[in-house]
Amino acid sequence: MQKKPPSDHRYDVAIIGGGLIGCAMALALSREGFSTALLDPAPTDARTAADFDGRAYAIAEGSSNLLRALGVWDQVAPNAQPVRSITVSDRTEGPVSPALIHFDPEDRDVTDLGHILEDRFLRSALLEAVDQSDVVHLSGVGAANVDVGPGWARIDDRISARLVVCCDGRRSAVARAAGIRYLAWSYGQTGLPLTENRSSLVWSEQNAVAAEIAGRDDQTYMAEITSRIAGRLGALDLAGKRWSYPLGLSLALDYCAARLVVAGDAAHGVHPIAGQGMNLGLRDVAALTEILTEAARRGEDIGAQMVLERYQEWRRPDATVMALGMDGLNRLFSTGSGPIQAVRNLGLGAVAASDPARRLFASMASGTVAGAPKLLKGR
């Protein structure tokens, strides 16, 4: 049930974008006592449709801790598949023998390798939690412009808030109108994930090749997949609809403007090669919630520039390193050049032989390293 806005339409925080990160942000801030409005241009019925989004996410340990703290994890856990081990390999033929890195809790690389969870389960759980919370969910309501005045930001001359959080996707139009600049480029690739099965494949290809493969019938499509993965998963059957998404990088150069911040894909759109996009967005949720809560306890204006810059200083370095690291990995593994193949296999071999290196990579991906926001530690 959609809650009635207050008569003056004023809130502590207004969140633009009702996707996964927008919902999580609204829940986290509302639970800390902030009056919160969530503006979602898509009707709730559309977002909860089973075929709204076919993706599955790699939910890291820190992200599941946050979802547990928001009261969502117990609902999605029955549909979340624990990751028992991770193997990174390069099967390209070349002058250096193919190498692989294996992450396994039994090797004490990390205690929790995360879970795989389909979008449809997580999205429904978050929307249900929002509906049961104090968040005012304005379904079917978008935003085009934010005007800033003394102490307030006003969205489309109808809703006022001390702070506006843009969670409305890559290169947010609202954020750009507020002066946020972006670094962005296309990979010329398309992602092709399979849904509704315990095995979820994310396959990225050059656009022209991806379009040709996506146009094949199911039998020849599956024959190509079987060939590409060299039978490592045994006999395969296609379950459900096929999906494709354009891939590219988008990085906000600034995370804050006057009474406005960006989070989730509006702050950083990364290549899915390591499945870290969702986790980066939930780290934004945890960091901003902690900063605003501490600022409010000190009697500070939560929309003040010095408060928002703390969020920028905390989140921008982590997201930038991750985004550019994934960009580098994609470029490194997207070439069959002999010399580059040799270098990457030597690198994989070096990491595989180093216990500290494996543990460092695993802990960074988990989101629970020292200095991580409290919500990522379940607190």
C-alpha positions as CSV (number, residue, x, y, z in Angstrom):
1,M,0.0,0.0,0.0
2,Q,1.4,3.4,-1.0
3,K,1.7,5.7,2.0
4,K,0.4,9.2,2.0
5,P,3.1,11.9,1.9
6,P,3.1,14.5,4.7
7,S,1.0,17.6,3.9
8,D,4.1,19.8,3.4
9,H,5.9,17.1,1.2
10,R,9.1,17.6,3.2
11,Y,11.5,14.9,4.1
12,D,15.0,14.4,5.5
13,V,16.0,12.4,2.4
14,A,14.4,11.9,-1.0
15,I,15.8,9.0,-3.0
16,I,15.4,9.1,-6.8
17,G,15.2,5.6,-8.3
18,G,13.4,2.6,-6.9
19,G,15.7,-0.2,-8.0
20,L,17.6,-2.5,-5.7
21,I,20.0,0.1,-4.3
22,G,17.3,2.8,-4.0
23,C,15.2,0.4,-2.0
24,A,18.0,-0.7,0.2
25,M,19.1,3.0,0.8
26,A,15.5,3.9,1.7
27,L,15.2,1.1,4.2
28,A,18.6,1.7,5.8
29,L,18.0,5.5,6.3
30,S,14.4,5.0,7.5
31,R,15.5,2.5,10.1
32,E,17.9,5.2,11.4
33,G,15.0,7.6,11.9
34,F,15.3,9.7,8.8
35,S,12.0,10.6,7.1
36,T,12.5,9.1,3.7
37,A,10.7,9.3,0.3
38,L,11.5,6.9,-2.5
39,L,10.6,8.1,-6.0
40,D,10.3,5.3,-8.5
41,P,9.3,6.1,-12.1
42,A,8.4,2.4,-12.7
43,P,5.1,1.2,-11.2
44,T,5.5,-1.5,-8.5
45,D,3.6,-4.0,-10.5
46,A,6.1,-3.7,-13.3
47,R,9.1,-4.1,-11.0
48,T,7.7,-7.2,-9.3
49,A,6.9,-9.0,-12.6
50,A,8.9,-12.2,-12.8
51,D,10.4,-11.2,-16.2
52,F,11.3,-7.6,-15.2
53,D,15.1,-8.5,-14.9
54,G,16.7,-11.8,-15.7
55,R,20.0,-11.2,-13.9
56,A,21.5,-13.1,-10.9
57,Y,23.9,-11.4,-8.5
58,A,26.9,-12.6,-6.6
59,I,26.1,-11.4,-3.0
60,A,29.2,-11.0,-1.0
61,E,29.5,-11.6,2.7
62,G,29.3,-8.0,3.6
63,S,26.2,-7.5,1.4
64,S,24.4,-10.4,3.0
65,N,25.2,-8.9,6.4
66,L,23.6,-5.6,5.3
67,L,20.5,-7.4,3.9
68,R,20.3,-9.3,7.2
69,A,20.4,-6.0,9.2
70,L,17.6,-4.6,7.0
71,G,15.5,-7.7,7.8
72,V,15.5,-8.9,4.2
73,W,18.0,-11.8,4.2
74,D,15.8,-14.4,5.9
75,Q,13.2,-14.0,3.2
76,V,15.6,-14.5,0.2
77,A,18.0,-17.0,1.9
78,P,16.0,-20.1,0.7
79,N,16.6,-19.0,-2.9
80,A,20.2,-18.0,-2.4
81,Q,22.8,-20.6,-3.5
82,P,25.9,-20.6,-1.4
83,V,29.2,-20.4,-3.4
84,R,31.3,-23.4,-2.4
85,S,34.4,-22.5,-4.4
86,I,35.7,-20.1,-7.0
87,T,38.0,-20.9,-9.9
88,V,39.6,-18.2,-12.2
89,S,41.1,-19.8,-15.3
90,D,42.4,-19.0,-18.7
91,R,42.0,-21.8,-21.2
92,T,43.5,-19.9,-24.2
93,E,46.2,-21.9,-26.0
94,G,49.6,-20.2,-25.9
95,P,53.3,-20.4,-25.0
96,V,52.6,-20.5,-21.3
97,S,50.6,-23.4,-19.8
98,P,47.0,-22.4,-18.8
99,A,46.9,-21.3,-15.1
100,L,44.1,-21.1,-12.6
101,I,43.4,-19.6,-9.2
102,H,41.2,-21.6,-6.8
103,F,39.4,-19.9,-3.8
104,D,38.1,-22.4,-1.2
105,P,37.1,-21.9,2.5
106,E,39.0,-25.1,3.3
107,D,42.2,-23.3,2.2
108,R,41.3,-20.5,4.6
109,D,41.3,-17.9,1.8
110,V,38.0,-16.6,3.2
111,T,35.3,-18.1,5.4
112,D,32.4,-17.0,3.2
113,L,32.4,-16.9,-0.6
114,G,29.0,-15.4,-0.8
115,H,25.8,-16.5,-2.5
116,I,24.2,-16.4,-6.0
117,L,20.7,-14.8,-5.9
118,E,18.3,-14.0,-8.7
119,D,17.1,-10.5,-9.2
120,R,13.4,-11.4,-9.0
121,F,13.7,-12.8,-5.4
122,L,15.8,-9.9,-4.1
123,R,13.7,-7.2,-5.8
124,S,10.4,-8.6,-4.4
125,A,11.8,-8.9,-0.9
126,L,13.1,-5.3,-0.9
127,L,9.9,-3.9,-2.2
128,E,7.9,-5.8,0.4
129,A,10.2,-4.5,3.1
130,V,9.8,-0.9,1.9
131,D,6.0,-1.3,1.9
132,Q,6.1,-2.5,5.5
133,S,8.4,0.3,6.6
134,D,8.0,4.0,7.3
135,V,9.3,4.9,3.8
136,V,6.9,6.9,1.6
137,H,7.1,5.0,-1.6
138,L,6.0,7.1,-4.6
139,S,5.5,4.4,-7.2
140,G,5.2,5.7,-10.8
141,V,6.7,9.0,-9.9
142,G,9.9,10.1,-11.6
143,A,12.1,13.2,-11.2
144,A,13.6,15.6,-13.8
145,N,15.0,18.5,-11.9
146,V,16.4,19.4,-8.5
147,D,16.5,23.1,-7.4
148,V,18.6,24.0,-4.3
149,G,17.7,26.7,-1.8
150,P,18.7,27.5,1.8
151,G,18.5,24.3,3.7
152,W,16.5,22.4,1.2
153,A,16.6,20.7,-2.2
154,R,13.3,20.7,-4.2
155,I,12.5,18.0,-6.7
156,D,10.3,19.2,-9.7
157,D,8.8,21.9,-7.5
158,R,6.7,19.4,-5.5
159,I,8.9,17.5,-3.0
160,S,11.5,19.0,-0.6
161,A,14.3,17.3,1.3
162,R,17.4,18.2,3.1
163,L,19.3,15.7,0.9
164,V,18.6,14.1,-2.5
165,V,20.2,10.7,-3.2
166,C,20.4,9.7,-6.9
167,C,20.0,5.9,-7.4
168,D,18.6,6.2,-10.9
169,G,21.1,4.3,-12.9
170,R,24.2,5.0,-15.0
171,R,25.0,8.6,-15.9
172,S,22.0,9.8,-13.9
173,A,20.3,12.6,-15.8
174,V,19.3,14.3,-12.5
175,A,22.9,14.1,-11.2
176,R,24.3,15.5,-14.5
177,A,21.8,18.4,-14.3
178,A,23.2,19.1,-10.8
179,G,26.7,19.3,-12.2
180,I,28.0,15.7,-11.6
181,R,30.5,14.8,-14.3
182,Y,31.1,11.3,-15.6
183,L,34.0,9.3,-17.1
184,A,32.3,6.7,-19.4
185,W,33.0,4.4,-22.4
186,S,31.4,1.4,-24.0
187,Y,33.1,-2.0,-24.1
188,G,31.5,-2.8,-27.4
189,Q,30.3,-5.9,-25.7
190,T,27.0,-7.4,-24.7
191,G,26.3,-9.6,-21.6
192,L,24.2,-12.8,-22.1
193,P,23.1,-14.4,-18.8
194,L,20.9,-17.5,-18.4
195,T,18.1,-17.4,-15.8
196,E,15.9,-19.6,-13.7
197,N,18.5,-22.3,-13.0
198,R,21.0,-23.1,-10.3
199,S,23.8,-22.4,-12.9
200,S,23.8,-18.8,-14.0
201,L,26.1,-18.0,-16.9
202,V,27.2,-14.4,-17.7
203,W,28.7,-14.4,-21.2
204,S,30.2,-11.2,-22.6
205,E,30.9,-10.9,-26.3
206,Q,31.7,-8.3,-28.9
207,N,28.4,-6.6,-29.9
208,A,28.3,-8.0,-33.5
209,V,29.1,-11.6,-32.3
210,A,26.6,-11.3,-29.4
211,A,23.8,-10.2,-31.7
212,E,24.4,-13.2,-34.0
213,I,24.5,-15.7,-31.2
214,A,21.5,-14.2,-29.5
215,G,19.6,-14.6,-32.8
216,R,20.2,-18.4,-32.9
217,D,17.6,-21.0,-32.0
218,D,17.9,-22.6,-28.6
219,Q,19.6,-25.8,-29.9
220,T,22.4,-24.0,-31.7
221,Y,22.7,-21.4,-28.9
222,M,23.3,-24.2,-26.3
223,A,25.7,-26.0,-28.6
224,E,27.8,-22.8,-28.7
225,I,27.8,-22.5,-24.9
226,T,28.8,-26.2,-24.5
227,S,31.7,-25.7,-26.9
228,R,32.8,-22.5,-25.2
229,I,33.0,-24.0,-21.7
230,A,34.5,-27.3,-22.9
231,G,31.9,-29.4,-21.2
232,R,33.0,-28.4,-17.7
233,L,29.3,-28.3,-16.5
234,G,28.3,-31.5,-18.2
235,A,25.1,-31.7,-20.2
236,L,23.2,-28.4,-20.3
237,D,19.5,-27.5,-21.0
238,L,18.2,-23.9,-21.4
239,A,15.7,-22.9,-18.8
240,G,13.7,-19.7,-19.2
241,K,14.2,-16.6,-21.2
242,R,17.5,-15.3,-22.7
243,W,18.6,-11.8,-21.8
244,S,21.2,-9.4,-23.2
245,Y,22.6,-6.1,-21.8
246,P,25.0,-3.5,-23.3
247,L,28.2,-3.3,-21.3
248,G,30.3,-0.3,-20.5
249,L,32.0,1.7,-17.7
250,S,30.6,4.8,-16.1
251,L,32.3,6.5,-13.2
252,A,31.1,9.7,-11.5
253,L,34.0,12.1,-11.1
254,D,32.2,13.7,-8.2
255,Y,30.0,11.9,-5.7
256,C,28.3,15.0,-4.3
257,A,26.9,18.4,-5.4
258,A,24.8,20.9,-3.5
259,R,22.5,18.8,-1.3
260,L,22.8,15.8,-3.6
261,V,24.8,12.6,-3.7
262,V,25.0,9.6,-6.1
263,A,25.0,5.9,-5.2
264,G,24.8,2.6,-7.0
265,D,25.0,2.6,-10.8
266,A,24.5,6.4,-10.7
267,A,28.0,6.5,-9.1
268,H,29.7,3.6,-10.8
269,G,28.8,1.2,-13.5
270,V,31.3,-1.6,-13.8
271,H,31.9,-4.6,-16.0
272,P,30.3,-7.8,-14.6
273,I,33.4,-9.9,-15.0
274,A,33.8,-10.3,-11.2
275,G,30.1,-9.7,-10.2
276,Q,30.9,-6.7,-8.0
277,G,28.4,-4.1,-9.2
278,M,25.6,-4.9,-6.7
279,N,28.1,-5.2,-3.9
280,L,29.6,-1.8,-4.6
281,G,26.1,-0.3,-4.5
282,L,25.3,-1.8,-1.2
283,R,28.6,-0.5,0.2
284,D,27.4,3.0,-0.8
285,V,24.2,2.3,1.2
286,A,26.2,1.3,4.2
287,A,28.6,4.2,4.1
288,L,26.1,6.9,3.5
289,T,23.8,5.6,6.2
290,E,26.7,5.6,8.7
291,I,27.9,9.1,7.8
292,L,24.4,10.7,7.9
293,T,23.5,8.9,11.2
294,E,26.7,10.2,12.8
295,A,26.2,13.7,11.4
296,A,22.6,13.8,12.8
297,R,23.8,12.7,16.2
298,R,26.3,15.6,16.2
299,G,23.6,18.0,15.3
300,E,25.0,18.7,11.8
301,D,22.9,19.5,8.7
302,I,22.9,16.1,6.8
303,G,22.8,18.0,3.5
304,A,25.8,20.2,4.3
305,Q,28.7,20.0,1.8
306,M,31.2,19.0,4.4
307,V,29.0,16.0,5.4
308,L,28.5,14.9,1.8
309,E,32.3,15.1,1.1
310,R,32.9,12.5,3.9
311,Y,30.8,10.1,1.9
312,Q,32.7,11.0,-1.3
313,E,36.1,10.5,0.4
314,W,35.0,7.1,1.7
315,R,33.4,5.6,-1.3
316,R,35.0,7.1,-4.4
317,P,38.5,5.5,-4.0
318,D,37.1,2.0,-3.4
319,A,34.7,2.2,-6.3
320,T,37.2,3.7,-8.7
321,V,39.9,1.0,-7.9
322,M,37.3,-1.7,-8.4
323,A,35.9,-0.3,-11.6
324,L,39.2,0.3,-13.2
325,G,40.5,-3.1,-12.0
326,M,37.5,-4.8,-13.6
327,D,38.1,-2.8,-16.8
328,G,41.7,-3.9,-16.8
329,L,40.7,-7.6,-16.3
330,N,38.2,-7.4,-19.1
331,R,40.8,-6.0,-21.5
332,L,43.4,-8.5,-20.4
333,F,41.1,-11.5,-20.9
334,S,39.5,-10.2,-24.1
335,T,42.6,-10.7,-26.3
336,G,44.2,-13.8,-27.7
337,S,47.6,-12.2,-28.3
338,G,50.4,-14.6,-27.5
339,P,52.5,-12.2,-25.4
340,I,49.5,-10.9,-23.4
341,Q,48.3,-14.5,-22.9
342,A,51.7,-15.3,-21.5
343,V,51.7,-12.4,-19.1
344,R,48.2,-13.0,-17.8
345,N,49.0,-16.7,-17.2
346,L,52.2,-15.8,-15.4
347,G,50.2,-13.4,-13.2
348,L,47.5,-16.0,-12.5
349,G,50.2,-18.5,-11.5
350,A,51.8,-16.0,-9.2
351,V,48.6,-15.2,-7.4
352,A,47.7,-18.9,-7.2
353,A,51.0,-19.6,-5.5
354,S,50.6,-16.9,-2.9
355,D,48.3,-17.5,0.1
356,P,48.5,-13.8,1.2
357,A,47.6,-12.6,-2.3
358,R,44.6,-14.9,-2.6
359,R,43.3,-13.9,0.9
360,L,43.7,-10.2,0.0
361,F,41.6,-10.6,-3.1
362,A,39.0,-12.6,-1.3
363,S,38.7,-10.2,1.6
364,M,38.4,-7.2,-0.7
365,A,35.6,-8.8,-2.6
366,S,33.8,-9.8,0.6
367,G,33.5,-6.1,1.7
368,T,34.3,-6.9,5.3
369,V,37.9,-5.5,5.4
370,A,39.1,-3.3,8.2
371,G,37.4,0.1,8.0
372,A,34.3,-1.2,6.2
373,P,31.0,0.4,7.2
374,K,29.3,-1.1,10.2
375,L,26.3,-2.4,8.2
376,L,28.6,-4.6,6.1
377,K,29.6,-6.3,9.3
378,G,26.0,-6.8,10.4
379,R,26.1,-4.0,13.0
